[in-house]
Amino acid sequence: MNYAWGLEFVELTPGTEKDRWYSNKVPDFVGLHGNALLTKCAIEDPVMFRNKIGPYFSSEKTPENGDGWKKRLGGRMGMLAQIIVDDRKTVIGSIHKIGGYHEEVKEYIGEKDAIIAGDQHGSYCEHIGLQNIVSDEGGAEMHFTWPASCEGFGKLRGDNICSNMKVVEEEVTTKPCVSNFGFSSDVGDHALTSVVVAGNTEQTGLVSIIN
């Protein structure tokens, strides 16, 4: 498995009570918070786009820093790279609430196949010239992603997949839940989204993405 990883934040505080509960009371302090790409394909030409340090680093209590419990050094980011699928370059990307950089991302994609996903509003797809890939099977509520748990999918879709590729298998949203021996445990508060796509030429194989 090949990977690319980019640092988004250095955590400077212990984290909220909910954060510490998820991590078995291990504090976030000096934790590294970032985005990653995992693929069996070789990764080429990785790039990062990053917003400036903002209210996450503020010493004031703000919604962005969890009322002071989530003070962070860094900025929201997006990371893109290229893989080769049947001799054709395909852009892959992981994004997290990044602001702006629409033209830079479109320039990086160019005429290539692309699939970019993350914790980002669905309108971002249109801003970078891609389609928002989301199924309507079962109703919109079955494709919400936050705040998700073993009990449900939450109240909105905050995680999205953007692509210009052909959908082969419809997008699926999965609760962030692991079940063993009759017990269920949350592994996060965002649901997982996945889809299988194919390139825009007959020679291009399938690409499966899990967000």
ABEGO torsion letter per residue (X at the ends): XBBBBBBABBBABAEBAAAAAAAGGBBABGBBBBBBBBBABBBBGBBBBBBBBBAAABABBBAAAGGGABBBBEBBBBBBBBBBBGGBBBBBBBBBGBBEGAAAAAAAAEABBBBBBEBBBAAAAAAAGBBBBBBABGEAAAABAOBBBAABAEABBABBBBBABBBABBBBBBBBBBBBGGBBBBAEABBBBBBBBBBABAABBBBBBBX
